[in-house]
Amino acid sequence: MVLPVCSFIVILSACKKDDDEPVATEFSKKGQLVNTTQEVPPIVSPSTATGTMDVTYNKTTKLLSYTVNWAGLSDSITGSHIHGTAARGASAGVKVPFTIPNRGALTGSYSGTFTVEGVLVKEDSLLNGFYYLNIHTKKNPAGEIRGQMEFK
């Protein structure tokens, strides 16, 4: 009779261990491409602009941090935003505007943070890649470079 009881205890302890696995609270992805080919609709004025984006999201603090680097814009910056919700190849409205201090910088870097409050930006959509960062210029007012925020 002792053997069946021991087997039962071993099975229960094995199940308990799975429940104790740590849950990820921070998600980060560095070096994501920000470029002209991701723009929707396609850019109107030729451009060789490109860049990268680093994003980090903390589920506990609900804080998203991002850094975008760009080079070779065709003209001065007229706007910079995070748009959503939209998958790659689709467009969406502005959710979080941000102002790059030197709007004439054809090459540069900008970092920012914002709180994912669940109304304008929703955590599940963010973690599933449905927001993107966009930089607009005088020559490409609908957007010159775009990068999808992805964590996978």
Residue pairs with C-beta under 8 A, 6 or more apart in sequence:
24 59
25 58
25 59
25 60
26 56
26 57
26 58
26 59
26 60
27 56
27 57
27 59
27 127
27 151
28 54
28 55
28 56
28 57
28 151
29 54
29 55
29 150
29 151
29 152
30 52
30 54
31 52
31 53
31 54
32 52
32 53
32 54
32 55
32 147
32 148
32 149
32 150
33 50
33 51
33 52
33 53
33 147
34 50
34 51
34 52
34 53
34 68
34 69
34 70
34 133
34 135
34 145
34 146
34 147
35 49
35 50
35 51
35 145
35 146
35 147
36 43
36 47
36 48
36 49
36 50
36 144
36 145
38 88
38 132
38 145
38 146
38 147
38 148
39 134
39 140
39 142
39 143
39 144
39 145
39 146
40 89
40 90
40 91
40 146
41 91
41 142
43 140
43 142
43 143
43 144
44 139
44 140
44 142
45 74
45 75
45 139
45 140
46 74
47 72
47 73
47 74
47 137
47 139
47 140
47 144
47 145
48 72
49 70
49 71
49 72
49 73
49 74
49 144
49 145
50 70
50 71
50 72
50 145
51 68
51 69
51 70
51 71
51 135
51 145
51 147
52 68
52 69
52 147
53 66
53 67
53 68
53 69
53 133
53 147
53 149
54 66
54 67
55 64
55 65
55 66
55 149
55 151
56 64
56 65
56 66
57 63
57 64
57 65
57 116
57 123
57 126
57 127
57 151
59 123
62 115
62 116
62 117
62 123
63 113
63 114
63 115
63 116
64 113
64 114
64 115
64 116
64 121
64 126
65 111
65 112
65 113
66 82
66 111
66 112
66 113
66 133
66 149
67 109
67 110
67 111
68 80
68 109
68 110
68 111
68 133
68 135
68 147
69 108
69 109
70 107
70 108
70 109
70 135
70 145
71 106
71 107
72 106
72 107
73 105
73 106
73 107
73 135
73 137
73 144
73 145
74 106
74 137
74 139
74 140
74 144
75 106
75 137
75 138
75 139
75 140
76 103
76 104
76 106
76 137
76 138
77 100
77 103
77 104
77 105
77 135
77 136
77 137
78 103
78 136
78 137
78 138
78 141
79 97
79 134
79 135
79 136
80 97
80 98
80 99
80 100
80 110
80 133
80 134
80 135
80 136
81 94
81 95
81 96
81 97
81 98
81 133
81 134
81 136
82 94
82 95
82 96
82 97
82 98
82 114
82 121
82 131
82 132
82 133
82 134
82 149
83 91
83 92
83 93
83 94
83 95
83 131
83 132
83 133
83 134
84 92
84 93
84 95
84 121
84 125
84 126
84 130
84 131
84 132
85 92
85 122
85 125
85 130
85 131
86 92
86 130
86 131
86 132
87 129
87 130
88 129
88 148
92 132
95 120
95 121
95 131
96 114
96 120
96 121
98 110
98 112
100 108
100 110
100 135
101 110
102 108
114 121
116 122
116 123
116 126
121 131
125 131
126 149
127 151
129 148
129 149
129 150
129 151
129 152
131 148
131 149
132 146
132 147
132 148
132 149
133 146
133 147
133 149
134 143
134 145
134 146
135 143
135 144
135 145
135 146
136 142
136 143
136 144
137 144
